[in-house]
Amino acid sequence: MQRIVRALGCCALVAALTACVTTRQQTAQPHPAPNPHEMAVHRFEQVNGRLDNMGRHIDTRVNEGHYPPPEGGALHRRLDTIRQEAHDMAAQHGGGLTGDEQRVLNQELDTAEAAINR
């Protein structure tokens, strides 16, 4: 009987000790640095998306009669010029834009957008 009590006491002690053992927490792995080329291509896609949206906006405003079709054509040509600049800049960097180039193009698009929304 005394053996059984000792055995149960030892089992209880071992169970209590195993419950107190903490597991090592996994440290979060840092995210890898973004690929510079992918970032440059993403910037180029953002500029192209903005150009596409502005082109649709011009068409909508012409259809609603906010300005005549010849003026809409002039605005489209302005966007085409900016699009060509973006393509020329991207060609120099393997299909993407630097942050400075994107900033310059966005400034040009801001002025074009002001003309569209007047």
N, CA, C and O atoms as a GROMACS GRO file, in nm:
protein
  472
    1MET      N    1   0.082  -0.119   0.000
    1MET     CA    2   0.000   0.000   0.000
    1MET      C    3   0.086   0.125   0.000
    1MET      O    4   0.059   0.223  -0.070
    2GLN      N    5   0.192   0.119   0.083
    2GLN     CA    6   0.281   0.235   0.090
    2GLN      C    7   0.350   0.256  -0.044
    2GLN      O    8   0.376   0.370  -0.083
    3ARG      N    9   0.380   0.149  -0.114
    3ARG     CA   10   0.443   0.161  -0.247
    3ARG      C   11   0.348   0.230  -0.344
    3ARG      O   12   0.390   0.314  -0.424
    4ILE      N   13   0.224   0.195  -0.338
    4ILE     CA   14   0.125   0.254  -0.428
    4ILE      C   15   0.111   0.403  -0.400
    4ILE      O   16   0.100   0.483  -0.493
    5VAL      N   17   0.110   0.440  -0.273
    5VAL     CA   18   0.099   0.581  -0.237
    5VAL      C   19   0.221   0.657  -0.287
    5VAL      O   20   0.209   0.768  -0.340
    6ARG      N   21   0.340   0.597  -0.269
    6ARG     CA   22   0.463   0.661  -0.319
    6ARG      C   23   0.459   0.674  -0.472
    6ARG      O   24   0.495   0.778  -0.527
    7ALA      N   25   0.417   0.569  -0.538
    7ALA     CA   26   0.411   0.572  -0.684
    7ALA      C   27   0.313   0.678  -0.732
    7ALA      O   28   0.342   0.752  -0.826
    8LEU      N   29   0.197   0.688  -0.667
    8LEU     CA   30   0.100   0.791  -0.703
    8LEU      C   31   0.155   0.930  -0.673
    8LEU      O   32   0.132   1.023  -0.751
    9GLY      N   33   0.226   0.945  -0.563
    9GLY     CA   34   0.287   1.073  -0.528
    9GLY      C   35   0.391   1.114  -0.631
    9GLY      O   36   0.398   1.230  -0.671
   10CYS      N   37   0.473   1.016  -0.673
   10CYS     CA   38   0.574   1.045  -0.777
   10CYS      C   39   0.507   1.083  -0.909
   10CYS      O   40   0.551   1.175  -0.977
   11CYS      N   41   0.402   1.011  -0.944
   11CYS     CA   42   0.331   1.043  -1.069
   11CYS      C   43   0.270   1.182  -1.062
   11CYS      O   44   0.274   1.257  -1.160
   12ALA      N   45   0.215   1.217  -0.948
   12ALA     CA   46   0.156   1.350  -0.932
   12ALA      C   47   0.264   1.458  -0.942
   12ALA      O   48   0.244   1.563  -1.003
   13LEU      N   49   0.380   1.429  -0.880
   13LEU     CA   50   0.491   1.524  -0.885
   13LEU      C   51   0.541   1.542  -1.028
   13LEU      O   52   0.564   1.655  -1.072
   14VAL      N   53   0.558   1.434  -1.100
   14VAL     CA   54   0.604   1.440  -1.239
   14VAL      C   55   0.500   1.513  -1.325
   14VAL      O   56   0.538   1.594  -1.410
   15ALA      N   57   0.374   1.486  -1.304
   15ALA     CA   58   0.269   1.553  -1.381
   15ALA      C   59   0.269   1.703  -1.354
   15ALA      O   60   0.251   1.783  -1.445
   16ALA      N   61   0.288   1.740  -1.228
   16ALA     CA   62   0.292   1.882  -1.193
   16ALA      C   63   0.413   1.950  -1.255
   16ALA      O   64   0.404   2.064  -1.303
   17LEU      N   65   0.526   1.881  -1.255
   17LEU     CA   66   0.647   1.940  -1.315
   17LEU      C   67   0.634   1.955  -1.466
   17LEU      O   68   0.677   2.056  -1.522
   18THR      N   69   0.575   1.858  -1.532
   18THR     CA   70   0.560   1.870  -1.678
   18THR      C   71   0.462   1.980  -1.714
   18THR      O   72   0.474   2.042  -1.820
   19ALA      N   73   0.365   2.006  -1.628
   19ALA     CA   74   0.270   2.114  -1.655
   19ALA      C   75   0.337   2.250  -1.641
   19ALA      O   76   0.294   2.348  -1.702
   20CYS      N   77   0.442   2.257  -1.560
   20CYS     CA   78   0.512   2.384  -1.538
   20CYS      C   79   0.614   2.415  -1.646
   20CYS      O   80   0.658   2.530  -1.658
   21VAL      N   81   0.654   2.316  -1.723
   21VAL     CA   82   0.756   2.337  -1.825
   21VAL      C   83   0.697   2.423  -1.936
   21VAL      O   84   0.590   2.391  -1.990
   22THR      N   85   0.766   2.530  -1.972
   22THR     CA   86   0.719   2.617  -2.080
   22THR      C   87   0.790   2.579  -2.208
   22THR      O   88   0.906   2.538  -2.208
   23THR      N   89   0.719   2.594  -2.316
   23THR     CA   90   0.779   2.568  -2.445
   23THR      C   91   0.841   2.696  -2.499
   23THR      O   92   0.794   2.806  -2.469
   24ARG      N   93   0.943   2.681  -2.575
   24ARG     CA   94   1.010   2.796  -2.634
   24ARG      C   95   0.920   2.856  -2.741
   24ARG      O   96   0.870   2.785  -2.829
   25GLN      N   97   0.900   2.986  -2.733
   25GLN     CA   98   0.814   3.052  -2.831
   25GLN      C   99   0.890   3.070  -2.962
   25GLN      O  100   1.009   3.098  -2.965
   26GLN      N  101   0.817   3.051  -3.068
   26GLN     CA  102   0.875   3.070  -3.201
   26GLN      C  103   0.886   3.219  -3.228
   26GLN      O  104   0.789   3.293  -3.213
   27THR      N  105   1.003   3.262  -3.269
   27THR     CA  106   1.019   3.404  -3.303
   27THR      C  107   0.971   3.424  -3.446
   27THR      O  108   0.994   3.341  -3.534
   28ALA      N  109   0.904   3.534  -3.467
   28ALA     CA  110   0.852   3.564  -3.601
   28ALA      C  111   0.968   3.596  -3.694
   28ALA      O  112   1.058   3.674  -3.661
   29GLN      N  113   0.964   3.535  -3.808
   29GLN     CA  114   1.068   3.560  -3.908
   29GLN      C  115   1.042   3.695  -3.973
   29GLN      O  116   0.929   3.725  -4.010
   30PRO      N  117   1.145   3.777  -3.987
   30PRO     CA  118   1.124   3.905  -4.054
   30PRO      C  119   1.091   3.882  -4.202
   30PRO      O  120   1.140   3.789  -4.265
   31HIS      N  121   1.007   3.969  -4.253
   31HIS     CA  122   0.970   3.958  -4.394
   31HIS      C  123   1.092   3.993  -4.479
   31HIS      O  124   1.169   4.083  -4.444
   32PRO      N  125   1.108   3.924  -4.589
   32PRO     CA  126   1.220   3.958  -4.676
   32PRO      C  127   1.200   4.097  -4.737
   32PRO      O  128   1.088   4.142  -4.756
   33ALA      N  129   1.310   4.161  -4.766
   33ALA     CA  130   1.303   4.294  -4.827
   33ALA      C  131   1.236   4.281  -4.964
   33ALA      O  132   1.259   4.184  -5.035
   34PRO      N  133   1.154   4.379  -5.001
   34PRO     CA  134   1.087   4.372  -5.131
   34PRO      C  135   1.188   4.380  -5.244
   34PRO      O  136   1.292   4.445  -5.234
   35ASN      N  137   1.155   4.312  -5.350
   35ASN     CA  138   1.240   4.312  -5.469
   35ASN      C  139   1.231   4.450  -5.535
   35ASN      O  140   1.121   4.494  -5.570
   36PRO      N  141   1.344   4.520  -5.553
   36PRO     CA  142   1.340   4.655  -5.611
   36PRO      C  143   1.276   4.658  -5.750
   36PRO      O  144   1.205   4.753  -5.784
   37HIS      N  145   1.302   4.554  -5.830
   37HIS     CA  146   1.244   4.553  -5.965
   37HIS      C  147   1.092   4.540  -5.959
   37HIS      O  148   1.020   4.607  -6.033
   38GLU      N  149   1.043   4.455  -5.869
   38GLU     CA  150   0.898   4.440  -5.855
   38GLU      C  151   0.834   4.570  -5.808
   38GLU      O  152   0.725   4.605  -5.852
   39MET      N  153   0.902   4.641  -5.719
   39MET     CA  154   0.851   4.770  -5.672
   39MET      C  155   0.844   4.869  -5.789
   39MET      O  156   0.747   4.943  -5.803
   40ALA      N  157   0.948   4.870  -5.873
   40ALA     CA  158   0.952   4.962  -5.987
   40ALA      C  159   0.840   4.930  -6.086
   40ALA      O  160   0.775   5.021  -6.138
   41VAL      N  161   0.818   4.803  -6.111
   41VAL     CA  162   0.710   4.763  -6.202
   41VAL      C  163   0.575   4.800  -6.143
   41VAL      O  164   0.485   4.844  -6.215
   42HIS      N  165   0.560   4.784  -6.012
   42HIS     CA  166   0.434   4.822  -5.945
   42HIS      C  167   0.408   4.972  -5.959
   42HIS      O  168   0.294   5.013  -5.981
   43ARG      N  169   0.513   5.054  -5.946
   43ARG     CA  170   0.496   5.199  -5.964
   43ARG      C  171   0.448   5.230  -6.105
   43ARG      O  172   0.360   5.314  -6.124
   44PHE      N  173   0.507   5.163  -6.204
   44PHE     CA  174   0.469   5.183  -6.344
   44PHE      C  175   0.322   5.145  -6.365
   44PHE      O  176   0.248   5.216  -6.434
   45GLU      N  177   0.281   5.034  -6.304
   45GLU     CA  178   0.142   4.990  -6.318
   45GLU      C  179   0.046   5.090  -6.252
   45GLU      O  180  -0.064   5.112  -6.301
   46GLN      N  181   0.089   5.150  -6.141
   46GLN     CA  182   0.005   5.250  -6.075
   46GLN      C  183  -0.016   5.371  -6.165
   46GLN      O  184  -0.128   5.422  -6.177
   47VAL      N  185   0.092   5.417  -6.229
   47VAL     CA  186   0.081   5.533  -6.318
   47VAL      C  187  -0.009   5.499  -6.436
   47VAL      O  188  -0.093   5.579  -6.475
   48ASN      N  189   0.010   5.380  -6.494
   48ASN     CA  190  -0.074   5.339  -6.607
   48ASN      C  191  -0.221   5.328  -6.566
   48ASN      O  192  -0.309   5.367  -6.643
   49GLY      N  193  -0.247   5.277  -6.448
   49GLY     CA  194  -0.385   5.268  -6.400
   49GLY      C  195  -0.447   5.405  -6.384
   49GLY      O  196  -0.564   5.426  -6.418
   50ARG      N  197  -0.370   5.498  -6.334
   50ARG     CA  198  -0.421   5.634  -6.318
   50ARG      C  199  -0.450   5.697  -6.455
   50ARG      O  200  -0.550   5.766  -6.472
   51LEU      N  201  -0.361   5.674  -6.552
   51LEU     CA  202  -0.383   5.726  -6.687
   51LEU      C  203  -0.511   5.667  -6.747
   51LEU      O  204  -0.590   5.739  -6.809
   52ASP      N  205  -0.531   5.537  -6.729
   52ASP     CA  206  -0.653   5.472  -6.781
   52ASP      C  207  -0.778   5.532  -6.719
   52ASP      O  208  -0.876   5.560  -6.788
   53ASN      N  209  -0.775   5.551  -6.587
   53ASN     CA  210  -0.892   5.609  -6.519
   53ASN      C  211  -0.920   5.751  -6.568
   53ASN      O  212  -1.036   5.788  -6.587
   54MET      N  213  -0.816   5.828  -6.588
   54MET     CA  214  -0.835   5.966  -6.633
   54MET      C  215  -0.890   5.969  -6.775
   54MET      O  216  -0.972   6.054  -6.808
   55GLY      N  217  -0.845   5.876  -6.860
   55GLY     CA  218  -0.898   5.867  -6.996
   55GLY      C  219  -1.048   5.838  -6.996
   55GLY      O  220  -1.124   5.898  -7.072
   56ARG      N  221  -1.089   5.744  -6.910
   56ARG     CA  222  -1.233   5.714  -6.898
   56ARG      C  223  -1.309   5.835  -6.844
   56ARG      O  224  -1.422   5.861  -6.885
   57HIS      N  225  -1.247   5.908  -6.754
   57HIS     CA  226  -1.312   6.026  -6.697
   57HIS      C  227  -1.333   6.134  -6.805
   57HIS      O  228  -1.436   6.200  -6.807
   58ILE      N  229  -1.235   6.149  -6.893
   58ILE     CA  230  -1.248   6.245  -7.004
   58ILE      C  231  -1.367   6.205  -7.091
   58ILE      O  232  -1.451   6.288  -7.125
   59ASP      N  233  -1.374   6.076  -7.126
   59ASP     CA  234  -1.483   6.029  -7.211
   59ASP      C  235  -1.619   6.054  -7.146
   59ASP      O  236  -1.714   6.096  -7.212
   60THR      N  237  -1.628   6.029  -7.018
   60THR     CA  238  -1.753   6.052  -6.945
   60THR      C  239  -1.792   6.199  -6.948
   60THR      O  240  -1.908   6.232  -6.972
   61ARG      N  241  -1.695   6.287  -6.925
   61ARG     CA  242  -1.726   6.430  -6.921
   61ARG      C  243  -1.763   6.483  -7.060
   61ARG      O  244  -1.847   6.572  -7.071
   62VAL      N  245  -1.702   6.429  -7.165
   62VAL     CA  246  -1.740   6.470  -7.301
   62VAL      C  247  -1.883   6.423  -7.328
   62VAL      O  248  -1.964   6.498  -7.382
   63ASN      N  249  -1.914   6.298  -7.292
   63ASN     CA  250  -2.048   6.244  -7.315
   63ASN      C  251  -2.155   6.319  -7.237
   63ASN      O  252  -2.269   6.330  -7.281
   64GLU      N  253  -2.118   6.372  -7.121
   64GLU     CA  254  -2.213   6.449  -7.041
   64GLU      C  255  -2.223   6.594  -7.086
   64GLU      O  256  -2.307   6.669  -7.037
   65GLY      N  257  -2.138   6.635  -7.181
   65GLY     CA  258  -2.145   6.769  -7.236
   65GLY      C  259  -2.070   6.875  -7.157
   65GLY      O  260  -2.096   6.994  -7.174
   66HIS      N  261  -1.978   6.834  -7.070
   66HIS     CA  262  -1.902   6.933  -6.992
   66HIS      C  263  -1.805   7.012  -7.080
   66HIS      O  264  -1.776   7.128  -7.051
   67TYR      N  265  -1.756   6.950  -7.186
   67TYR     CA  266  -1.677   7.021  -7.285
   67TYR      C  267  -1.689   6.948  -7.418
   67TYR      O  268  -1.724   6.830  -7.422
   68PRO      N  269  -1.659   7.018  -7.528
   68PRO     CA  270  -1.680   6.960  -7.662
   68PRO      C  271  -1.578   6.851  -7.693
   68PRO      O  272  -1.472   6.845  -7.631
   69PRO      N  273  -1.610   6.763  -7.789
   69PRO     CA  274  -1.520   6.655  -7.826
   69PRO      C  275  -1.379   6.700  -7.866
   69PRO      O  276  -1.282   6.632  -7.832
   70PRO      N  277  -1.362   6.814  -7.939
   70PRO     CA  278  -1.225   6.853  -7.972
   70PRO      C  279  -1.140   6.881  -7.847
   70PRO      O  280  -1.021   6.851  -7.843
   71GLU      N  281  -1.203   6.940  -7.745
   71GLU     CA  282  -1.130   6.965  -7.622
   71GLU      C  283  -1.097   6.833  -7.550
   71GLU      O  284  -0.991   6.818  -7.491
   72GLY      N  285  -1.190   6.738  -7.557
   72GLY     CA  286  -1.165   6.604  -7.502
   72GLY      C  287  -1.050   6.536  -7.574
   72GLY      O  288  -0.968   6.468  -7.512
   73GLY      N  289  -1.044   6.554  -7.707
   73GLY     CA  290  -0.933   6.498  -7.784
   73GLY      C  291  -0.800   6.558  -7.743
   73GLY      O  292  -0.699   6.487  -7.734
   74ALA      N  293  -0.799   6.688  -7.717
   74ALA     CA  294  -0.676   6.754  -7.674
   74ALA      C  295  -0.631   6.700  -7.538
   74ALA      O  296  -0.512   6.681  -7.515
   75LEU      N  297  -0.726   6.676  -7.450
   75LEU     CA  298  -0.691   6.620  -7.319
   75LEU      C  299  -0.639   6.477  -7.333
   75LEU      O  300  -0.546   6.437  -7.262
   76HIS      N  301  -0.699   6.400  -7.424
   76HIS     CA  302  -0.649   6.264  -7.449
   76HIS      C  303  -0.506   6.267  -7.502
   76HIS      O  304  -0.423   6.185  -7.464
   77ARG      N  305  -0.478   6.362  -7.592
   77ARG     CA  306  -0.341   6.373  -7.645
   77ARG      C  307  -0.243   6.409  -7.533
   77ARG      O  308  -0.129   6.361  -7.531
   78ARG      N  309  -0.288   6.492  -7.441
   78ARG     CA  310  -0.203   6.528  -7.327
   78ARG      C  311  -0.173   6.403  -7.243
   78ARG      O  312  -0.059   6.383  -7.200
   79LEU      N  313  -0.274   6.320  -7.221
   79LEU     CA  314  -0.251   6.196  -7.147
   79LEU      C  315  -0.162   6.100  -7.225
   79LEU      O  316  -0.079   6.031  -7.166
   80ASP      N  317  -0.178   6.096  -7.357
   80ASP     CA  318  -0.092   6.010  -7.440
   80ASP      C  319   0.054   6.052  -7.429
   80ASP      O  320   0.143   5.967  -7.427
   81THR      N  321   0.078   6.183  -7.422
   81THR     CA  322   0.215   6.232  -7.407
   81THR      C  323   0.273   6.188  -7.273
   81THR      O  324   0.388   6.144  -7.266
   82ILE      N  325   0.194   6.199  -7.168
   82ILE     CA  326   0.241   6.156  -7.036
   82ILE      C  327   0.264   6.005  -7.034
   82ILE      O  328   0.360   5.958  -6.974
   83ARG      N  329   0.175   5.930  -7.100
   83ARG     CA  330   0.192   5.784  -7.107
   83ARG      C  331   0.321   5.748  -7.180
   83ARG      O  332   0.392   5.656  -7.140
   84GLN      N  333   0.351   5.821  -7.288
   84GLN     CA  334   0.474   5.795  -7.362
   84GLN      C  335   0.596   5.826  -7.276
   84GLN      O  336   0.695   5.752  -7.280
   85GLU      N  337   0.590   5.934  -7.199
   85GLU     CA  338   0.700   5.966  -7.107
   85GLU      C  339   0.720   5.853  -7.007
   85GLU      O  340   0.833   5.814  -6.978
   86ALA      N  341   0.610   5.801  -6.954
   86ALA     CA  342   0.619   5.692  -6.856
   86ALA      C  343   0.683   5.568  -6.919
   86ALA      O  344   0.766   5.503  -6.857
   87HIS      N  345   0.643   5.536  -7.042
   87HIS     CA  346   0.701   5.420  -7.110
   87HIS      C  347   0.849   5.441  -7.138
   87HIS      O  348   0.929   5.348  -7.124
   88ASP      N  349   0.886   5.562  -7.178
   88ASP     CA  350   1.028   5.591  -7.203
   88ASP      C  351   1.110   5.578  -7.075
   88ASP      O  352   1.220   5.522  -7.076
   89MET      N  353   1.056   5.631  -6.965
   89MET     CA  354   1.127   5.621  -6.837
   89MET      C  355   1.139   5.475  -6.793
   89MET      O  356   1.244   5.432  -6.745
   90ALA      N  357   1.031   5.399  -6.810
   90ALA     CA  358   1.032   5.259  -6.768
   90ALA      C  359   1.128   5.177  -6.853
   90ALA      O  360   1.190   5.083  -6.803
   91ALA      N  361   1.142   5.211  -6.979
   91ALA     CA  362   1.234   5.138  -7.067
   91ALA      C  363   1.378   5.152  -7.021
   91ALA      O  364   1.460   5.063  -7.046
   92GLN      N  365   1.409   5.261  -6.955
   92GLN     CA  366   1.546   5.282  -6.907
   92GLN      C  367   1.577   5.196  -6.784
   92GLN      O  368   1.693   5.176  -6.751
   93HIS      N  369   1.473   5.146  -6.716
   93HIS     CA  370   1.494   5.072  -6.592
   93HIS      C  371   1.436   4.931  -6.598
   93HIS      O  372   1.393   4.877  -6.496
   94GLY      N  373   1.434   4.872  -6.714
   94GLY     CA  374   1.386   4.735  -6.726
   94GLY      C  375   1.237   4.718  -6.703
   94GLY      O  376   1.194   4.613  -6.656
   95GLY      N  377   1.158   4.820  -6.734
   95GLY     CA  378   1.014   4.808  -6.725
   95GLY      C  379   0.951   4.869  -6.602
   95GLY      O  380   0.831   4.851  -6.580
   96GLY      N  381   1.028   4.940  -6.521
   96GLY     CA  382   0.972   5.000  -6.401
   96GLY      C  383   1.013   5.145  -6.386
   96GLY      O  384   1.090   5.197  -6.467
   97LEU      N  385   0.960   5.209  -6.283
   97LEU     CA  386   0.988   5.350  -6.256
   97LEU      C  387   1.055   5.365  -6.120
   97LEU      O  388   1.026   5.290  -6.028
   98THR      N  389   1.143   5.462  -6.109
   98THR     CA  390   1.198   5.497  -5.978
   98THR      C  391   1.095   5.581  -5.904
   98THR      O  392   0.998   5.629  -5.963
   99GLY      N  393   1.116   5.598  -5.776
   99GLY     CA  394   1.024   5.680  -5.697
   99GLY      C  395   1.020   5.824  -5.745
   99GLY      O  396   0.913   5.885  -5.748
  100ASP      N  397   1.137   5.877  -5.782
  100ASP     CA  398   1.142   6.016  -5.831
  100ASP      C  399   1.066   6.031  -5.963
  100ASP      O  400   0.996   6.130  -5.984
  101GLU      N  401   1.082   5.932  -6.051
  101GLU     CA  402   1.011   5.939  -6.180
  101GLU      C  403   0.860   5.930  -6.158
  101GLU      O  404   0.783   6.001  -6.224
  102GLN      N  405   0.818   5.845  -6.067
  102GLN     CA  406   0.675   5.835  -6.039
  102GLN      C  407   0.623   5.968  -5.983
  102GLN      O  408   0.513   6.012  -6.018
  103ARG      N  409   0.701   6.030  -5.898
  103ARG     CA  410   0.660   6.159  -5.840
  103ARG      C  411   0.642   6.263  -5.949
  103ARG      O  412   0.543   6.337  -5.948
  104VAL      N  413   0.737   6.270  -6.044
  104VAL     CA  414   0.728   6.367  -6.154
  104VAL      C  415   0.605   6.339  -6.239
  104VAL      O  416   0.531   6.432  -6.274
  105LEU      N  417   0.582   6.213  -6.272
  105LEU     CA  418   0.466   6.178  -6.354
  105LEU      C  419   0.335   6.208  -6.280
  105LEU      O  420   0.239   6.255  -6.341
  106ASN      N  421   0.332   6.183  -6.151
  106ASN     CA  422   0.211   6.214  -6.074
  106ASN      C  423   0.185   6.364  -6.069
  106ASN      O  424   0.069   6.406  -6.068
  107GLN      N  425   0.290   6.444  -6.065
  107GLN     CA  426   0.271   6.590  -6.068
  107GLN      C  427   0.211   6.632  -6.202
  107GLN      O  428   0.122   6.717  -6.206
  108GLU      N  429   0.261   6.573  -6.311
  108GLU     CA  430   0.205   6.604  -6.443
  108GLU      C  431   0.059   6.559  -6.451
  108GLU      O  432  -0.026   6.629  -6.507
  109LEU      N  433   0.030   6.443  -6.394
  109LEU     CA  434  -0.108   6.393  -6.395
  109LEU      C  435  -0.198   6.480  -6.309
  109LEU      O  436  -0.316   6.496  -6.340
  110ASP      N  437  -0.145   6.535  -6.202
  110ASP     CA  438  -0.225   6.625  -6.118
  110ASP      C  439  -0.267   6.749  -6.196
  110ASP      O  440  -0.382   6.794  -6.185
  111THR      N  441  -0.174   6.806  -6.275
  111THR     CA  442  -0.210   6.925  -6.353
  111THR      C  443  -0.310   6.888  -6.463
  111THR      O  444  -0.401   6.965  -6.492
  112ALA      N  445  -0.292   6.770  -6.524
  112ALA     CA  446  -0.387   6.726  -6.627
  112ALA      C  447  -0.524   6.701  -6.565
  112ALA      O  448  -0.627   6.732  -6.626
  113GLU      N  449  -0.526   6.646  -6.446
  113GLU     CA  450  -0.653   6.619  -6.379
  113GLU      C  451  -0.726   6.749  -6.345
  113GLU      O  452  -0.849   6.756  -6.351
  114ALA      N  453  -0.650   6.851  -6.309
  114ALA     CA  454  -0.712   6.981  -6.281
  114ALA      C  455  -0.778   7.036  -6.408
  114ALA      O  456  -0.886   7.095  -6.401
  115ALA      N  457  -0.713   7.016  -6.524
  115ALA     CA  458  -0.771   7.062  -6.650
  115ALA      C  459  -0.897   6.980  -6.685
  115ALA      O  460  -0.993   7.034  -6.739
  116ILE      N  461  -0.895   6.852  -6.653
  116ILE     CA  462  -1.010   6.767  -6.683
  116ILE      C  463  -1.130   6.804  -6.596
  116ILE      O  464  -1.244   6.806  -6.643
  117ASN      N  465  -1.105   6.835  -6.470
  117ASN     CA  466  -1.214   6.861  -6.375
  117ASN      C  467  -1.257   7.006  -6.367
  117ASN      O  468  -1.339   7.041  -6.282
  118ARG      N  469  -1.206   7.090  -6.452
  118ARG     CA  470  -1.240   7.233  -6.443
  118ARG      C  471  -1.385   7.258  -6.473
  118ARG      O  472  -1.430   7.372  -6.470
   0.00000   0.00000   0.00000
